[in-house]
Amino acid sequence: MVRGMARGGTFEPKVVVDDVTIRFGETLAVDHLSLTIGSSEFVSIVGPSGCGKSTLFNAISGLVRPVSGRVLLDGRDVTGETGNVGYMLQKDLLIPWRTVIGNIVLGAALTRGVTRQDRQEAARLAYRYGLGEFLDHYPHALSGGMRQRVALMRTLALHADVLLLDEPFGALDAQTRLEMQLWLLSVYQDLNVTVLFVTHDIDEAIFLADRVLVMSGRPGRILADTPILLPRPRDIDVLTSPSFTEIKRETLRLLHDPAVAA
């Protein structure tokens, strides 16, 4: 089944951003922006620095309320409401005095207290995705890639079926970054989640996504919506395929169009 499509072949909207405008004082950050993300889609968002990508995420997560427009999740208006999506930033923000399992269950610890079931579920997640032997380790003993894995496990433990990932691999070296991309693809293939992924890395955007959205310079608008018709599951051979190269060429052309930077 194509991601974003119901079994009957119809598109299932999961996240709808409907004509959203966001201002900070006199600064117009996002201007009448609309987009629709299908159920279980992986959508990458690229654009120049300061174009409003993170601001858009803050609106979807409810941390910022638009001056106009609305955000829908599963058809329900959640504009300005928090707690409906999982949100992961570039910095892992792990608590240094909590172990791996303690960080994974942090959401439960902050909201209602950690139960035995929470810890068991966190351990299952950790073992399932390569962190099982590090449950009692503290963040200082982990590599950068492992810390990001813990941060994503913490997000998944919130049971959100929409994940907002804001440049989660931006601080990693190239080799670790590729390893994390492959790891994220395996998690995505395994779980029924919808992912919105912000990145400045064009290769990363194309490699991971079903669609790549190109945003303009501030005020942010969607200028292009490119379907990534590369088969899944994906491996590193995709990165050197003619189809990948052609998509990258077109995306780079769009990003260097004067209308994008304007």
N, C-alpha and C positions, 0 to 999 in steps of 0.2 A: 504494500500500500504506500502511495506517495505521501510523504509527511505533509501535514496540513490538510489532507483530504480525508473525509469520512469514508466509511466502507462503501457507501453508495456512489462515491466519486465526487461528492460536492465538497467545496472548501469550507472548513470549520474555523471561523475566526476565534482566536483565543484572546489576543490583546488588540484593542482598537484605540488609537489616538485620533480624536475627532476634532479637527480644526483648532488645535491648541496654540495659544499665544502666551508667552511668558515674558514678563518685564522684571528688571531689578532697578527700581528707581526710574531714571530716564533711559536706561539701557534696554533696548529691545533684543532679547536673547534668542527667542524662537518665535517665528512669525507664521501664524495660520498653518501649522504643520499637521498633516494627517497621514496615518499609516495603519495598515492592518497586518497582524502577524497570525499565521495559522497555527492550529494545534500541533505541537511537536515539531514545529519548524525551528531551524537554526538560522538566524538572520544576523549578519555582520553589518556594522555601521562604520563608515569611514568618512573622513572630511578633514579640513584644515583645523589647526589648533584654535580653540575658542569659538568653534562654530555652534556649540550648544549640545553636543552629544551627551555629556554628563548631565547637563540641565534637563534634557529629555528623559534620561533615566530617573532623575530625581522626581520628575512629574509622574512617571509611571509608577514609581514606588510610593508616591504620596508624600514625599518629603518637601515638595514644592507644589503649591496650588497655582494653576494657570490663572491669568486674568480673564481668559475666555477659553471656551472649548471644554472638552471632557475626556476622561480616560475610562474605557470599559474593559472589564475582565469577565470573560464568559457571558457577555451581554449585560453585565451589571455595572452601573455607574460607581466607580471607586475613586473618583477624583478627590484628591486630598486625603485619602485613607491610607494608612500604613499597615504593614503586616500581611499583605496579600501576595507578595512576591519575595523571592530570595535575591539578595543584592550583595555582590562581591566586588571589592575595589582592588586597585593595583597593589596597594599595601595589604599584606595578609592580616594585620591587626590582631595577631595571636596574643593571648595573655601569657606573659613570660613565666608566671608562677603556676600555670596550669599545664598538666600533661597533655599529650595528644588527645586522649579520650576526654579529658576535661574541657579542652577547647571545642571538641566536636559537639558536646552536649551543652555548650554555653547558652544557646537560645533557651533551652528548657530551664537552665539554672536561673536565668534572668526573669523568666515569666511565671513559672509555677513550681520550681524545684525539680531536681533530677530524681527520677525513679529508677528502679532496677531495670525496668523495661527500656528506658532511655539509654542506659549504659550498654545493655545487650545489643540494642539496635545500632548504636554507634560502633561497637566492636565488630558487628557484622559488616557494616559499611567499610570500616578500616581494612578488614581482612579481604573483602571483596575487591578492593581497589589498591592493594599493595602497601598498606600501612599497618597491617596486623602486628608485625613484630616490633612496632615502635609505639605501642599504646601508652607505655609508661615513660616515654621520653619527653623532655621539655623542649620548647621551640629552639633554644640556643644550640641544641645538639642536632638539629635537622638542617639539611641543605635547603637552598632557596626553592627548588622544585618541590621538595617534600612539604615545606611550609605552605606552599600554594595548594597542594593536595589537601592538607588538613583544613585550610580555609574553605575549599570547595565542599569538603565533607560536612563542615559546620553548616554551610548554606543548605546542602541537601537534607540535613537532619531536621530542618524546619518544615519539611514536607511540602514546600512550595513546588508547584508544577510549572512555574515561570521563573527562570533564572536571568538576572541582569548581571552580566560580567563586564566590568569596566576596566579594560586593559589589564587583565589579571596576570599576563605573562610579560608585561612591558619591562620589568626590571631584571629579567633573566637573561643569561648569556644565550647565544644562538643555538648551541647544541641542546642545552636544557630546555629552551623554549620549544624546539621541535619535539623533544620527548614529551613535554607537557601537552602539546597539541595532539599528538597521537593518543596520549592517555585520555584527554578530554573527549576525543572522538569515540573512544571505546566506552566511556561512561555514557555519552549521549546516545550511542547505539543501543545501550543496555536499558536505559530508563526512558519512560514516557514523559519527557519534559520539553518545554518550549524555551529556547535560549535566544536572548538578544546579547550581542557581543560587540563591544566597542574596541577598536584597535586602530593604530596608525600603520600597521604592517599589512601591506596589500596582499602579499603571499598568504599570510595567516588568515586574513578575511576570506579569501577565495577558498583556501584549503578546507576550512571548517564549515562553511555555510551552504545553505540551500539558496539564499539570496544575499546580495550585497547592496546595501543602500548607500548612496553618496549624498552627503549633506553639503550645502553651500556654506560660504563664510557667513559670519553673523550679520543679520539675524538668520538663524538656522532654518533651512527648508530642505525638503527632499528633492534633489534634482534628478536622480536616476535610481532605478530599481532593477538590478540585473539578476536574472535567474542563473544559478550555477548548476548546469546540467551535467555534472560529473557523477559517475556512479558511486554508490556507497555499498559496502564499507570502503574507505579510502586508505591508501598507504602512501609512502613517500614517492613512489613512481609517478603519482598524479602530478607532482610538482614540476616535472620535466616533460609532461605531455603537451602536444600541440594545442589541445583544447584549453589547457590551463594557461599557456602562454598567450593565446588570443584573448582570453577573458582579462588577463592582467594588462595587456596592451590597451584594451578599451577602457578599463577602469583608470589606468594612469592618464590616459588622454582626457577623461572626464575631470579628474582631480586637478589637472593643469589647465583646464579651460578657465579663461578669465572670469566667467560667471560664477565659478565655484569659490574663487578667492574673494570675489566682490562682497 
